[in-house]
Amino acid sequence: MRCRVSSRPLTIVGLAAVAVYFAAMLLEVPVLQWLTKPIPVLALALWVGSQAGSDRKWIAAGLGFSALGDLLLSLPLNAFLFGLLAFLVAHLLYLCAFVRRTRAPALGWAAAVATFGTVVFVTLQPYLGELRGAVLAYVIVICSMMWRALAQLGREEVAALAARWSALGAVIFAISDVLVARNRFVAASMTTQVALMILYWSAQWMLAASVSAASRPTLRPDRQ
């Protein structure tokens, strides 16, 4: 039997972790940064796992792997590839959840997302060195996830609010990842780090919110 988890305490814990993370960043306390960075997404994973909906396990697992990626990318060791792999698995899990909602081809969105991914990779390519192949694989996976999120828009089989949260969350997630790449491979700055974390946490919240929205019954016109 699934135990429904209250969102209030998890929200308090998540927001407190966000505040401590940014304070630790400003005060240059790396230990506090890597301790608090995964907490907001873990809180979301716990909440999503307790919701109704056939895709909750996929999204909750994706959030869990994202939290693992957060930890790996924050640790004072060379674990970038492992962090990248954790996030790649997270995007694959999100992709599976979105495919379960609809299999509409949405070729227009596919073309738009492919163009976005191509521009991003071509722009980053001169800075990637030996990580070129790994980053290319990651770009392909996150663009596939974004395509399937956008494919939900306007589909009768997907709740409209769930489709909007999924699409917006996926796009913002992709933008935050572009900023991660810029900070990692091109030029690092605290301003970029703050912006990408705000976007990243917002995107994860939106993907989590799509689960709750998808589980709500849609009132059809003939039943009004």
C-alpha positions, 0 to 999 in steps of 0.5 A: 500500500502506497503511503501519501507523503505530505508536501509541506515538510518536504517543501520546507526541507527542500527550500532550506537546502536551497538557501544553505546551498547558495549561502555556502556558495557565497561563503565558499564552503564546498562541504556544505554545497555537496551536502545540500545540493542533492536534497531538493531533488531527493525531496521531490523524488519522495513526494512523486513516489507517493503520488498516484499515476502510472508514470510516478515510478519513472519520474521518481527514479529519474529524480533519484538519479538526478540527485545522484548526479548532483552529488557526483558532480559536487564531490571533490574528485574527478567524477564528471563522467559518472555524474554525466552518466547518472543524469543520462539515466535520469533523462532516459527514465523521464523519456520512458515516462513521457512515451507512456503518456503518448507516442504521437510522432510530433515531427515538428517538435522533433525537427526543432529539438534536433536543430537546438541540439545540433547548434549546442553541440557544434558550439561546444565541440571545440572545447570538449576534447576527449569528452566529445563522444560522451557529451554528444550521447548526452545531447542526443538523450536530453533532446530525445527527452525534450522532444517527447515532453513537447510531443504531449502538448495538445494531445487528448490522451494527456492532461493539458496541465501535465503536458505544459509542466512536462514541456516547460520543465524539459526545455528549462532543464535543457537550458540549465544543462547548456549553462552547466556545459558553459561553466564546465568547458568554456568559462566558469562564473558564479553568476552562471552557477546561480542561474543554472541551479535556479533553472535546474531546480525549477525544471525538476519541480515542473517535471515532478508537478506533471505527475500530479497533474497527469493523475487528475481526472479530466472533465469531458464536455459531455459530463459537465 
